Structure formats: structure tokens, C-alpha cells
Amino acid sequence: SCGGRSAMPRLPAVDDGGLVAEITSKHGHSAQPESQQVMAVLSATADVVAAEGLAVTPTSLFAAAMSALERPETQATHQVCLAVCTLLGFTLERVPNATLRLKFVGCAGVLVGVLDRHRGNAQMCRALLGCLAQLLSAMDTTHWPSAAPPFAALLAFVLDARPKVRRRAHAGVVEVLAALQSTPALLPASEAVSKLASRVLAEPEAAARAAATRAWTRASTSAWSWPSWLSASRHHSSRRSSALPPPSIPCRLINSLKQFSACW
């Protein structure tokens, strides 16, 4: 190696429409461990495909990568699993929709399972959400029931607390809905998004109403205590300032009223 960078894995000759060249351009010249792992996985996957006597194409690389992702030992190693998911993301863009539809149920099940296992890792989530969105965009639009569970898994991450994960989920949902335009699956997919939006929007409104009600109750029962204030003002009638109510009392009530009225 030179300058701390490991030698780039040697790839077999391929005719893949530029897929390997694209991956190499993005990761092959980087010293980052993640990029080096991607190149190592790409080389190993291409070697496996070539050893089987198959042409190294996006479809054959996709099949080999998906087969690797199914294995428990792959899922148990974060670096390898992330590299395989990254490779899948590149291949999915070039695999024919007919092939993805044929393998849709099995592939979706694997992706959702790995996503659930590694949901605590933001980098892994982003890679898997991208793969899931691409797979869903190629679904058989006449058979929504098979797509509903993976779409729900993708949709759940639009509320993720991590901004980058949340943004990737948002982009994925937009990708899927765009692919479903003018198809039978657009209605149930849109309804799923609408239900989530209605629930999310209702929660802060309900919380605001409850807070306003509590504030109103406190103001009307304790803050605006006229008898105690009047007796205090008579007791200190010799001082002009004592005739005024304590500032904190009306201020608290006015603020409570403002909060209450703002919610309606």
C-alpha cells in the first residue's frame, strides 16, 4: 500500500453498462474504510459471479449481493453488511423491473429484516431505506398487499429523530409515490401517508389544547385569588403601591388566556 491506502481489489473483466466503473469512480480512490470495504465486496461478488460462469451484469451482481445479505454472518458484521447494502443500492438502479417484481416479496422481507436489526445505526438505515425505496418503486402495482408491509416500514422512518435518516425516508416515500402515479397502488399508498400525517398533525394540536386547559384551570382557581389580594391591599392601604394587584397574578392569567385563545 502507499500512503496508508490498501491496494484496490482487482476486478474481473465485465460488461455491465458502466456499473463497476461508477462504483469504482465513487469508492475506488478513497482511503475511507467504508469505501475500501465496498470495493472489496464488489470484487468478491464479481469473482463469485464469474466463477459460476455467469456474465458480470447488474442483475447477476444484485442476485449475488442479495444472497450474501441473507446470510446471518453478513448481517452480523456491520462493515460488510453496510458495503453489501451500498452495492445493492447501485445495482437496483439497473436491474429490470420485471426481475425485481419476480423477487419482490423475498427481497423486501430481507431488507425489512436487516433494517429492523440495524435500526440503531443511522448509516445502515440510510443505505437500506434507499434500497427499499428503489425496490418498492418497481412493485407490481396491481398487488398492493405484498407491498404494504415494506412501504409501512419505509414510512415509519419519516418520523425518525435522526435528521439524515428522516430525510432519506422522506425522499424514499416521494420516489415511491412518483413511481406509482396513474397506477392502482397509488390510492392505498397515498392513504397510508395521509393517515400518518393526520395522526402526527393531531398530536401537537391535542397537546396544545390540553396544556391550554391546564393553564386556564390553574389561572381560574389559584392565580386570580381576589379575596386574598383584597385583604392584603386593605392591610397595606397606607402605601399607594399596595392598592395595585401583584404583577405576577394578572400577568399569569393574561398569558394563560393568550395560550388558550391561540389554540382555538
ZAMARGU-4260 file (C-alpha; in steps of 0.2 Angstrom, whole numbers, plus 5000, padded with zeros to 4 digits):
<rodrens>
0) 5000/5000/5000 | 5005/5018/4998 | 5001/5032/5010 | 4991/5021/5021 | 4979/5016/5007
5) 4976/4997/5003 | 4978/4991/4985 | 4962/4992/4975 | 4955/4974/4973 | 4957/4968/4955
10) 4940/4966/4946 | 4936/4953/4933 | 4933/4960/4916 | 4915/4965/4915 | 4902/4971/4903
15) 4889/4979/4914 | 4884/4995/4906 | 4896/5005/4917 | 4890/4999/4934 | 4908/4994/4940
20) 4915/5010/4933 | 4903/5020/4943 | 4906/5012/4959 | 4925/5012/4956 | 4924/5031/4952
25) 4915/5034/4969 | 4924/5022/4980 | 4939/5016/4972 | 4950/5031/4975 | 4945/5034/4993
30) 4955/5030/5008 | 4940/5029/5019 | 4937/5012/5027 | 4919/5011/5021 | 4924/5014/5003
35) 4938/5001/5004 | 4925/4989/5011 | 4913/4992/4996 | 4927/4989/4984 | 4932/4973/4992
40) 4914/4967/4992 | 4912/4972/4974 | 4927/4962/4969 | 4922/4947/4979 | 4905/4947/4972
45) 4911/4949/4954 | 4923/4935/4957 | 4909/4923/4963 | 4898/4928/4948 | 4912/4925/4936
50) 4916/4908/4945 | 4898/4902/4942 | 4901/4905/4923 | 4889/4920/4923 | 4892/4937/4915
55) 4895/4951/4927 | 4880/4961/4925 | 4869/4972/4936 | 4856/4958/4938 | 4870/4945/4942
60) 4878/4956/4955 | 4861/4960/4963 | 4857/4942/4965 | 4874/4938/4972 | 4873/4953/4984
65) 4856/4949/4990 | 4861/4931/4993 | 4875/4937/5003 | 4864/4949/5013 | 4853/4935/5018
70) 4867/4926/5027 | 4867/4929/5046 | 4886/4931/5046 | 4884/4945/5034 | 4871/4954/5044
75) 4881/4951/5060 | 4896/4961/5053 | 4892/4980/5052 | 4905/4985/5039 | 4902/4970/5027
80) 4883/4972/5029 | 4884/4991/5025 | 4896/4988/5010 | 4883/4975/5003 | 4869/4987/5005
85) 4879/5000/4996 | 4882/4988/4982 | 4864/4984/4981 | 4859/5002/4980 | 4870/5004/4964
90) 4863/4988/4956 | 4845/4991/4960 | 4845/5006/4948 | 4850/4995/4933 | 4840/4979/4937
95) 4825/4977/4926 | 4808/4980/4935 | 4802/4963/4929 | 4816/4954/4938 | 4813/4965/4954
100) 4794/4961/4954 | 4798/4942/4952 | 4809/4943/4968 | 4800/4957/4976 | 4792/4948/4992
105) 4808/4939/4996 | 4820/4954/4994 | 4808/4965/5003 | 4807/4953/5018 | 4826/4953/5019
110) 4828/4972/5018 | 4815/4975/5031 | 4823/4962/5042 | 4840/4969/5041 | 4833/4987/5043
115) 4824/4981/5059 | 4840/4973/5066 | 4851/4988/5062 | 4839/5002/5065 | 4850/5009/5078
120) 4864/5013/5065 | 4860/5029/5055 | 4872/5025/5041 | 4865/5007/5039 | 4847/5014/5039
125) 4850/5026/5026 | 4858/5013/5014 | 4843/5001/5017 | 4830/5014/5015 | 4837/5019/4999
130) 4836/5000/4993 | 4819/4998/5000 | 4813/5014/4990 | 4820/5008/4974 | 4813/4990/4976
135) 4795/4997/4980 | 4796/5009/4965 | 4797/4993/4954 | 4782/4984/4963 | 4768/4975/4954
140) 4756/4989/4956 | 4741/4978/4954 | 4746/4968/4970 | 4747/4981/4984 | 4745/4969/4999
145) 4763/4962/4996 | 4770/4980/4995 | 4760/4986/5010 | 4772/4980/5024 | 4788/4986/5016
150) 4780/5003/5012 | 4775/5004/5030 | 4792/5000/5036 | 4799/5014/5025 | 4785/5026/5030
155) 4789/5023/5049 | 4806/5031/5047 | 4799/5048/5041 | 4797/5052/5060 | 4814/5046/5064
160) 4823/5058/5076 | 4839/5057/5066 | 4838/5071/5053 | 4848/5062/5039 | 4838/5046/5041
165) 4822/5056/5041 | 4827/5065/5025 | 4831/5048/5017 | 4815/5041/5022 | 4806/5057/5015
170) 4815/5056/4999 | 4811/5037/4998 | 4792/5040/5000 | 4792/5053/4987 | 4801/5041/4975
175) 4789/5028/4978 | 4773/5039/4976 | 4781/5046/4960 | 4783/5029/4953 | 4765/5024/4957
180) 4757/5039/4948 | 4742/5033/4937 | 4743/5015/4945 | 4730/5006/4956 | 4743/5006/4970
185) 4744/5025/4972 | 4727/5026/4981 | 4732/5014/4996 | 4750/5021/4997 | 4743/5039/4997
190) 4730/5034/5011 | 4744/5026/5021 | 4754/5043/5020 | 4738/5053/5024 | 4734/5043/5040
195) 4751/5045/5046 | 4751/5064/5043 | 4734/5065/5051 | 4740/5057/5067 | 4756/5067/5068
200) 4747/5083/5065 | 4733/5079/5078 | 4746/5075/5091 | 4753/5093/5094 | 4736/5100/5092
205) 4729/5089/5106 | 4744/5093/5117 | 4742/5111/5115 | 4723/5110/5119 | 4727/5100/5135
210) 4741/5112/5140 | 4729/5127/5137 | 4715/5119/5148 | 4728/5116/5162 | 4734/5133/5161
215) 4716/5140/5161 | 4711/5129/5176 | 4726/5135/5186 | 4723/5153/5182 | 4705/5152/5187
220) 4707/5143/5203 | 4723/5149/5211 | 4731/5163/5202 | 4716/5175/5202 | 4714/5174/5221
225) 4704/5190/5223 | 4699/5188/5242 | 4717/5186/5247 | 4723/5201/5237 | 4709/5212/5243
230) 4713/5209/5261 | 4731/5212/5258 | 4728/5228/5249 | 4717/5234/5264 | 4731/5229/5276
235) 4743/5240/5267 | 4732/5254/5262 | 4744/5267/5269 | 4755/5263/5254 | 4749/5268/5237
240) 4758/5254/5228 | 4749/5241/5238 | 4732/5245/5230 | 4739/5238/5214 | 4737/5219/5212
245) 4754/5209/5212 | 4761/5209/5194 | 4763/5191/5194 | 4745/5187/5196 | 4737/5196/5181
250) 4752/5193/5170 | 4750/5174/5173 | 4732/5175/5169 | 4734/5185/5153 | 4747/5173/5147
255) 4736/5159/5151 | 4722/5167/5141 | 4734/5170/5126 | 4739/5152/5126 | 4721/5147/5127
260) 4715/5158/5113 | 4729/5154/5102 | 4724/5135/5102 | 4707/5139/5096
</rodrens>
